[in-house]
Amino acid sequence: MSDRHLALTLAKVIIAAAWADGKLTSSEINCLKDLLFRFPHDGRGQSLELTAQEWAELDIYIHAPVGAAERARLVEQLQNALRRPADKKLALDALEEIIQADGAVTANERAVLAELKAAINAVDLNIFAQMGRLITGPMQRRSEAVAHTREAYLEDFIKNRVYYNVRQRLDMDDTELNIPEEKLRKLSLAGGLMARVARIDREVKRSECDAMIDLLQVNWDVSRAEAVFIAEVAASEASIEMDYYRLTREFMAVTTAEERAGFLDVLFAVADADGFISADEHAEVRQIAYSLYLTQEQFIQAKLKIPRERRET
C-alpha cells in the first residue's frame, strides 16, 4: 500500500473525527492540511504533495457532515491500509492532533477518538493478517465500486457543488423530483449562477430567492415544489468562492446559444429582485455573460430591459 493512499485514507478518517460534533472549524481544517504536508512520502522522509484532484477528494468530505455509518466505512478502509507499526502510530498521533486542534475537546469528540483508536489498535499486522488482506483487498474494492459513496459524485462535486448537493439531498431525504438527470444538471447549474448574482453582497435575500424560484418555474417548466427545492439548495450552498470557471463551462456545455442569451434576462431579474441593481450585481452579470461567450451587444440588450432608475450603472 503506497504512502499516498494511506495519507488519503487517513485524512478521510481524520475529517470524519473532526465532524464528531457536527461542525468542522477552520482551525481543524488547517491542522489537517498541516498534517498532510508533513506526511512522509517515502523512507527518506520527503513530504507528500497532494494533487488538486486528491485535495478535491478530501474536500468532498470536508464539505458536509460525516455520520457514524460513513465513518465506520472509512475506518474499515483505514484498517485495510495499515501495514506497519509505524502506520498505526502515525494514524493514532494524527487523530490526537486533529482533535486537539482548537484547544477544546468535547465529550463526543473524545468518544469518537476512543472508538477510532480502538479500531486502529485492533488491526493485526502479523503475516497471516497480511495474507488475508490479499484476499479481502479486492473484495473491498469491488464492494466500494458498487456502494453509494461520496467519491461516486466527485466529478459533479468538482464541477458543480449545487448539483452535488441536489443529488445528496435527493438520496438522503424523502424528496422525490420527477426531473430527468440531464435537466436536473442544467437546472442546478442555472441555480448556481443565479445564486452567484444574488450572493454578491454575501447573502441571499428572501426576495432574491423568491425570484429564483419564479424564474426557474417559468423558464424551465418545472413544478413549484421542484423550483423551490433547486433554488433553496443553490441559495444555501452557492458561494462567491464556488468554482466559477467549471460552473460556467459546464453550463455552456448543456445549453444552446439561444438559451444562454435568454439566461441574461434571468440573471438581471435576480439582480433586480429587490428593486435595484447595484454596480457589483451589474459587474457579476457582465462577468457571467463574458464567461458564457455572449457578446457585449447581447449584454446591453438584456441590461436595457431594466428601467434606468433601477440600475446603478
N, C-alpha and C positions, 0 to 999 in steps of 0.2 A: 504494500500500500504506500503510495507516494506521500511525502510530507505535505504536498499541496492539497491532496484530497483530505488528509487528516485535518489540516488547518480549516478547510471549508466546513467539514463536518462538525468540528469542534466549535467553530464560530456560530453555527446554527443553534447548537445546544446552548451556547452562552447567551445568544439572543433570547432563546426560549426561557432561560433562567431569569434574564433581566425583565421579562414580561410577567414575572410571577404575580405582581400586584396589579396587572392590567395596564401598566403605563411604562414607558421607556424614556428615561431622561436623556438630555443631551450629554451629560457627563458620562452616562453609561455607554452611549454610542461612541463617544470619543475614546473611552477606555478600551472598548472593543477594538477600535482601529489601531490603537497603540499596541495592543496585544498581538494583532496580526502583523504589524510592521516588525515586531521583534521575533516573530516565529521563525526558527531556523529552517532554511530551505534544504540544506544538506548537512553532512557531517562536518563540514568546515565552518558551519555557523553563519553562512551567508543568508541575508534576510530574504524573506519571501515577498515578492511584489505581485499583488493580485491584479489581474486584468480588469478592464471595465466590465466585461461580461460576468466575471466572478463577483465583483462588487455588486452588480445588479442582482445576482443570485442571492446575496446576503440581504440586499435592500428589500427584497420582496418579503423577507421575514421581519425586518425592522418596521415595515410599513403598517402592519396590523397585528393585534394581539395573538399570541400563541397559546392555545389551550392545552389542557392536560393530555388529551388523546394525541394531539400533534406532537407535543413534547416527548411522549413515550416513543413515537415513531423515530424521532430524531435521536433520542438516546440509544435506541437499538442500532441505528446506523453508526453511531459513535463507538458502541461496544464492538462492532464488527471491524472498525477501523483501527482499533488499538492492537499493536503488535509487540511493543517492548515496554518494560517497566518505565522507561523514560517517557513514553507516550502517556501512560497513566498519570505520572507526576505532572506533566505539562497540563493535562486536562484538569486535574484537581486544582493546581495552582491558578490556572486561568479562571476557573469558576469562582474561586475565592476572591480573586482580584476584581472581577466584574461586579460581584455582589456588594463589594465594599466601595465601589466607585464614588457614590455620592455621600459616603460617610455615615449613612443611616441604614441599618439592615432591619427590615420588618420581620415579624414572626412568620409571615407567609413566605417571604424570600428565604429565610433560614430553613424552613421546612422543605422547600423545593431544593435548596442546595444540599440538604442531607439526603434527599431522595436521589439526586444525581450522583453524589459521592458514593452512595451505596451501590448504585448500578455500575459505576466505573470500577469500584473495588471488587465487585463480584466477577469480573471478567477473568477467566483462567487463561494464562498465557503459556501453558505448557504445550508440548509437542502435539498431544492428542487434540487439544482445543484448536491448534493451528490447522491440523489436518481436517478437522470438522468444518472449519471455515472455507476450506477449498470447495466443499460441497454446498454449504449454506450461502456463500457469497453469490454465486449465480442465481440461486433460488430467490435471494433477497432482491437482486437487481430486477428479476422478472416480476416479482411482486410489486416493486416500486413502479415498474413500467406500466402496469395496468391499474394501479391505485390512483385515487384522486389526490394529488399533491400540489403544493403551490408552484413547483417547478413546471408543471404542465401548462401554467399560464404565464411563464416567464417572458416569452416573446411579447405577449399582449401587455404585460406589466411594463416592459421597457418602452414599448411604442405608445401606449395609451393607458394611463393609470385609471382614467374614468371607466373605460371598457372593462378593465380588470376588476374594478370594484363592483360594476354591474353584475359581472359573471359570479363574483364571490357571493354577493347578496342573493342572487338567484339560487345558488347552490345551498346557501345556509338558511335562507328564510323560506316561508311558505308561499312567497310571492310567485305568481305564475304570469309570465308575459308571453302572449302568443305572437312574438315577433321573430321572423327568420333571423338566423345568425348574422347574415350579411347586412341586413337592415339594422340590427341591433348595434353592430360595429359602427355603421355610419352615424346613427343617432348619438352614440356615445362620443364619437369624435366631434360632432357638431356641438353637443352639450359642453364638452371640454373647452372648445374655442369660445363659446358664448360665455362660459364661466370666467374665462380669462379677462374678457371685457368687463364683466360685472365686478370682478375682484380686483380691478386695477387700484382701488382705494383700500385694498386688504380686507374687504368684507362684501358679502352679497346681501344687498338689501331685500326686504320682502317684496318690494315692487319689482325688483330685477328678477327674482326667482319666479314670480308670477308671470312676468313677461316671457321668460324662457319656456315655461310650461305652455303658455298660449301659442308661442311661436312653433314649438315642437309639434303641437297638436294640429295646427293649421297647415304647416309646411310639409309635414311628413306623414300625415294621415294615420295618426296613432290615437288610441283612446285617451281620455283624460287621465285615467289611472296610470297608464304607461308613460305619458308625458311627465306626470308628477314624479314618478319613480326615477326616470332618467335625469330630470332637472335637479332633483334633490341629491342624487349621487354626485353629479357634476359639481354642484354648488358646494357640497361638503368636502370633496376630495381635491378638486382642481386648485392649483395654487400658481403664483407667479413663477415659482421655481420648476413647474412641470416641464418635461422635456418638450419644449416648444417646437424644435426642428422636426422631431419624429411625428408629433401630433399633426402638424400642417402637411408633412409629406404623406402621411397615411390618409388624411382627408382628401388630398389631391388624388390619391390612387383609387378612391372609391366613389368619386363624384365626376360629373361631366363639367365642361367649361361653363355651360349654361347654369348648372346648379351652383357652381362656385360664385358666379356673378350675382345670382339671386341671393346668395348667402350674405352678401354685403348688406342688403336691406335688413336681414335678420340681426346682424351684429349692431347696426346703427339703432335698431329698435330696442335692443337690450340696453345700449348706452343711453338711450332716451327714456328709459323706463321711469326714471324719477323726474322727468320733465326738463332735463337739461343735460347736454353732452359736454363734459369737461375737455380741456386740452389733452389731458392724459388719456381719456377714453378715445378721443379722436385719433391720437397717435397710435394707440393699440390697434384700432380697426385698420388704420393705414398699414401698419406693420404686417398684420394678418393678410391683408389684400396683396401686399408685395410678396409675401411668402407663398401665396397661392397663385402667383404669376398673373394676377389681374392687372389691368392697365390703369394708369393714372386717370384716364377718362372714365373708366368704369367706376373707379373710386369716387370721383367728383359727382358723377350722375347719382350715385346712391346717397352721397352726403347731402346734395341739394334737395332731396326729398324731405329732409328735416328742416322746418322753418328756421330762418336765420336767428330769430330771437331765442331759440332753444339750443343754440350752439355757441361755444366759447370762441371757436375759430371758423 
